[in-house]
Amino acid sequence: MIMVVAKTEGVEKEILSKIKEELVEYMKKSVRGLVGLCFLSYNGEADSVPNDKPELLYGTPHYNEIIFGRTFRVSPGAFLQIHIDMC
């Protein structure tokens, strides 16, 4: 699952739509095992955490991660320690 957050203020809707289409095609070719791709338009302060629901551009809105025999459903807004031993 990949989440792309971008400042879109001042970008025309048609141009933004084309950028999203190209982003999907690029990620599908470049990321092996891509489960989902989400996009969040955020025009707030750089050090704040966006609270909006992301737009699903490709795939599923979550994936399952198995850690020590337990299955966790991970959504785009979740924080998951990628170092499983640390998790």
Buried (B, 14 or more C-beta within 10 A) or exposed (E): BBBBBBEBEEEEEEEBEEBBEEBBEEBEEEEEEBBBBBBBBBEEEEEEEBEEEBEBBBBEBBBEBEEEEEEEEBBBBEEEEEEEEEE
